[in-house]
Amino acid sequence: MNLGSREEDLERREQQLREEQRRLEDARVYGDRVPNFPPIPSFFPCAPCVYHNIDFDIPPEHQVSVRRVFYHWQFTVFCYLFNFVVCFGMICSLGTSAGSAFGLSLLFACLFIPLSFLTWYRMLYNAVRQDSSMRYMLFFFTYGFQVLVSGIGALGVGGGGFAGWITAFATMEKNKVLGVLGILNSLAWCANCLIAVYLIMQIHKTYRSTGQSMEKASGEFAASAGSSRSFGQAVLRSL
């Protein structure tokens, strides 16, 4: 019994030592900004990709705005996933005629969910954290694209990967349940578009109130592009 307890104690200490070594290695690579998002369980083969802490990184006067955009990103994730579920139901019910919509909805979910996080939410997060005009401008560009995507999703052209209004009413004639789900999906994308328009207006007010400008953005871009190495590092830090 005593020998077994000592072996267990040694194994526990070895595990603690390995975890401490891993923590120190992370600290050496990332400083004190060890990646913590997305929150993935330790037993998964994947690991968190970025450091995310609004309370720590974002000035108090801007935390509400950044948190709202974060909630909008979460709602956008829901919209893509719900759209995929509706398109999956369409291909199960209607057969191969809904094949292109299903395939594109899967592609959009897999592609646009991570891209939306990196290209507009993360861009705003770092713009506010670093007080960067260049990142603000990149955010406005990519977030404007999100407004366009949400509008297309609400419209729902047949076979285009979104079960919006057009697809929903066309499906209603063949399957009322799917038609109702399509209408709910359309409403979700309409709400997504309106929220994005409201938030981009609010962020623009913040942008103007903090003294940001196109001139500052151009200066930051020129400084970042001064050398290929510094430009690459700037791009990596903006994600």
Secondary structure, 3 states (H helix, E strand, C coil): CHHHHHHHHHHHHHHHHHHHHHHHHHHHHHCCCCCCECCCCCCCCCCCCECCCHHHHCCHHHHHHHHHHHHHHHHHHHHHHHHHHHHHHHHHHHHHHHHHHHHHHHHHHHHHHHHHHHHHHHHHHHHHHHCCHHHHHHHHHHHHHHHHHHHHHHHCCCCCCCCCHHHHHHHHCCCHHHHHHHHHHHHHHHHHHHHHHHHHHHHHHHHHHCCCCHHHHHHHHHHHCCCHHHHHHHHHHHC
